[in-house]
Amino acid sequence: MSPTGFESPKPVLAIEGLTVSFDGFKAVNDLNLYVDRNEVRVVIGPNGAGKTTVLDLICGKTRATTGSIQFDGRELTKMREYDIVRAGVGRKFQNPSIYENLSVFENLEMSYPKGRKVFGALFFKRSAAVVERVEEIAAEIGLAAQLHQQADLLSHGQKQWLEIGMLLMQDPALLMLDEPVAGMSVSERVQTAELLKRISQGRSVLVIEHDMEFVKSIAHKVTVLHQGKVLAEGSMEAVQSNPKVVEVYLGH
Ligand SMILES: Nc1ncnc2c1ncn2[C@@H]1O[C@H](COP(=O)(O)OP(=O)(O)OP(=O)(O)O)[C@@H](O)[C@H]1O
């Protein structure tokens, strides 16, 4: 506790002065963005605003031209994609990359963190731990009853949840999702909102989304990107009534 009794918690993700140029075009331009622990942050903005590029920069798919991305006290801009995943950043792309010919169980099992050596008697212990973890995650994503079903038989929404489950197997401190409800039915959207609320307890979630009803139901805070910069940030209500946001995005 500080002497004043106020302790401002350190953000889990601190992006400062982040810029990326593609042949002189700044897709992300001197961006500052801070995400707290246990926060669900939604990034909105018009097409081409730089939203996907920000996620690409965080997960190391795209290299920053300048600027810094601090995650849990580590600088991500110089790290390899694989090491960023190991540092606790999980990212779901728009199209699910599940194995359609494997079961839900097998898809989740494959995502169990590797790298621990397995010897003899330890193997049984470990596989019991894997089964327990798979069952826990399947329940969390609402697929406990489909555990032994082949993934290609799942609905579109269930496939998306399975991929979220595969990321959860790694227990990331930051989970990033690019348009998670695109193509989903109304009831699947509602269930996805419930899922994101559950999984944000104990981790931060950063979502790109265009569906404003969905954004309203999950966002703790909304960041509006425009031309690679933050145009506005705050509660959904504040952002929705901001004339600049209405002009470049919501009014269209
Ligand atoms: N690798 C790249 N090379 C050149 N230009 C790129 C590259 N990646 C993105 N861009 C450009 O950067 C800008 C931002 O793209 P980005 O995909 O981040 O926007 P977005 O906000 O996610 O848009 P949308 O809502 O349409 O997905 C666009 O003009 C895009 O054409």
Ligand as a Chemical Component Dictionary entry (heavy atoms), coordinates in Angstrom:
data_LIG
# 
_chem_comp.id                   LIG 
_chem_comp.type                 NON-POLYMER 
_chem_comp.pdbx_formal_charge   0 
_chem_comp.three_letter_code    LIG 
# 
loop_
_chem_comp_atom.comp_id 
_chem_comp_atom.atom_id 
_chem_comp_atom.alt_atom_id 
_chem_comp_atom.type_symbol 
_chem_comp_atom.charge 
_chem_comp_atom.model_Cartn_x 
_chem_comp_atom.model_Cartn_y 
_chem_comp_atom.model_Cartn_z 
_chem_comp_atom.pdbx_ordinal 
LIG N1  N1  N 0 1.951   -6.713 -44.100 1  
LIG C1  C1  C 0 1.425   -5.586 -44.575 2  
LIG N2  N2  N 0 1.967   -4.927 -45.618 3  
LIG C2  C2  C 0 1.434   -3.788 -46.082 4  
LIG N3  N3  N 0 0.344   -3.186 -45.574 5  
LIG C3  C3  C 0 -0.264  -3.797 -44.531 6  
LIG C4  C4  C 0 0.239   -5.026 -43.975 7  
LIG N4  N4  N 0 -0.559  -5.380 -42.942 8  
LIG C5  C5  C 0 -1.526  -4.440 -42.870 9  
LIG N5  N5  N 0 -1.344  -3.492 -43.813 10 
LIG C6  C6  C 0 -2.164  -2.298 -43.995 11 
LIG O1  O1  O 0 -2.282  -1.669 -42.742 12 
LIG C7  C7  C 0 -3.575  -1.099 -42.582 13 
LIG C8  C8  C 0 -4.186  -1.633 -41.305 14 
LIG O2  O2  O 0 -4.601  -2.981 -41.521 15 
LIG P1  P1  P 0 -5.286  -3.868 -40.381 16 
LIG O3  O3  O 0 -5.578  -5.187 -41.000 17 
LIG O4  O4  O 0 -4.480  -3.838 -39.154 18 
LIG O5  O5  O 0 -6.651  -3.073 -40.148 19 
LIG P2  P2  P 0 -7.906  -3.499 -39.294 20 
LIG O6  O6  O 0 -8.236  -2.341 -38.408 21 
LIG O7  O7  O 0 -7.671  -4.792 -38.631 22 
LIG O8  O8  O 0 -9.023  -3.639 -40.415 23 
LIG P3  P3  P 0 -10.262 -4.671 -40.591 24 
LIG O9  O9  O 0 -11.324 -4.206 -39.639 25 
LIG O10 O10 O 0 -10.642 -4.479 -42.017 26 
LIG O11 O11 O 0 -9.731  -6.041 -40.290 27 
LIG C9  C9  C 0 -4.369  -1.429 -43.838 28 
LIG O12 O12 O 0 -4.311  -0.322 -44.690 29 
LIG C10 C10 C 0 -3.606  -2.612 -44.412 30 
LIG O13 O13 O 0 -3.737  -2.661 -45.814 31 
# 
loop_
_chem_comp_bond.comp_id 
_chem_comp_bond.atom_id_1 
_chem_comp_bond.atom_id_2 
_chem_comp_bond.value_order 
_chem_comp_bond.pdbx_ordinal 
LIG N1  C1  SING 1  
LIG C1  N2  SING 2  
LIG C1  C4  DOUB 3  
LIG N2  C2  DOUB 4  
LIG C2  N3  SING 5  
LIG N3  C3  DOUB 6  
LIG C3  C4  SING 7  
LIG C3  N5  SING 8  
LIG C4  N4  SING 9  
LIG N4  C5  DOUB 10 
LIG C5  N5  SING 11 
LIG N5  C6  SING 12 
LIG C6  O1  SING 13 
LIG C6  C10 SING 14 
LIG O1  C7  SING 15 
LIG C7  C8  SING 16 
LIG C7  C9  SING 17 
LIG C8  O2  SING 18 
LIG O2  P1  SING 19 
LIG P1  O3  DOUB 20 
LIG P1  O4  SING 21 
LIG P1  O5  SING 22 
LIG O5  P2  SING 23 
LIG P2  O6  DOUB 24 
LIG P2  O7  SING 25 
LIG P2  O8  SING 26 
LIG O8  P3  SING 27 
LIG P3  O9  DOUB 28 
LIG P3  O10 SING 29 
LIG P3  O11 SING 30 
LIG C9  O12 SING 31 
LIG C9  C10 SING 32 
LIG C10 O13 SING 33 
# 
